[in-house]
Amino acid sequence: MNYTQLFNNIQSYTENQFPDFTVSDGAIETSQEQIDRFIEQAEQRIYNTVQFPSLRKNVTGQVSSTTPYLSAPGDYLATYSMAVIDTDGSYEYLLNKDVNFIRAAYPKATDTGLPKYYALFGSQTNNPNELSFILGPKPSNAYSVELHYFYYPESITTAGTSWLGDNFDTVLLYGSLVEAYTFMKGETDMLTLYDGKYKEALAMAKRLGDGMERQDAYRSGQYRQAVT
């Protein structure tokens, strides 16, 4: 399901064109802006409930004794893993700790070596939304760092298509309908129906994202249903 199909389905299911209206500051909120908000709210809810592989990114950066902090990517939300690549090419995965642990364990600027830990440090600039990582101990050499992290993919409202729309449009549709019907203050029975459909679709999505995509028949064996 692409964006146009999703947009039209929301209008059709709710029997509402969501006409333009004037907000408190006098600005006009269009029908498209309203429906886009419903879709984006649904995407955020889904992405924070099911960990699909499409929500992961992998990037590399550089640290050294003179640049011990590592800037987080602009779309960074949370870490899956961080590894320092040693000079011989081997990967050393770091343990997540608090900043105070790293400061207490390595209190001196001369405490250097191959990093073992990392912590989310916060902004290194005047931009509070820009995050960075601190490593412990301080790198003794120049190292490459590989970060595997969680992010929000581009919304279907701007991209036109998305992995979720192409592969699991049911959960996206019903999630958007729940948001739209909540905004409409619609009938309780219809809101309950849409919410139930959303939860059914979400359970199937979790079975895929948090279940089937994290195992295979070789390791886990094939699914067997009990026969009575």
Order of alpha helices (4+ residues) and beta strands (2+ residues): alpha-beta-beta-alpha-beta-beta-beta-beta-beta-alpha-beta-beta-beta-beta-beta-alpha-alpha-alpha-alpha-alpha
